[in-house]
Amino acid sequence: MPIDQKRINGPEGSLPYQIFGSTRDKAFQDRLEDVLDPTTGNRKCNRQDTESRKYFMKLGVVSTAKGSAYLELGNTKVIVSVFDPREIPKQNTFRELGELYCDLKFSPFACVHRKNPQTDAEERSLAAAMTKALQPVVCRHLFPNFQIDIFANVLEDDGSCLRNHNAKKICQK
């Protein structure tokens, strides 16, 4: 396998500090047994049904962005940056509503298996879902013929990275 000379690559023979089981291949009942204690029926993490996951949030973590946030929800960690509106590149027609450009990337170390730095189908579909979720929230009529850029970088994925789009809403305030 060729080595990418432009990025810092970790060793190929290393193992993660925590070995995750593949949950996508398991049946629903098996996944339920991973979460619930079979004898009591309670969650193994001792969290009640009415309790949410632990979360942590810090605003203003990226100095070059207009708004940014670091969010942890459970074991999922995401950094989100919102940049100033800018003119839409290579556009001849006037648009009354501004555009929203969302980009979501997984860090190479975010998942169990090392991710390729190029954008794949999962990242594109999550970015499209993020755009669709944020379009009603952003006042695009205030920015005619402009584009607002939102970048999300998933540092650690615990299976709930799309739920962290709340960080994007907080960045825009």
Buried (B, 14 or more C-beta within 10 A) or exposed (E): EEEEEEEEEEEEEEEEEEEEEEEEEEEEEEBEEEEEEEEEEEEEEEBEEEEEBEEEEEEEBBEEBBBBBBBBBBEBBBBBBBBEBEEBEEEEEEBEBBBBBBBBBBBBEBBEEBBEEEEEEEBEEBBEBBBEBBEEEBEBEEBEBBBBBBBBBBBBBBEEBBBBBBBBBBBBE
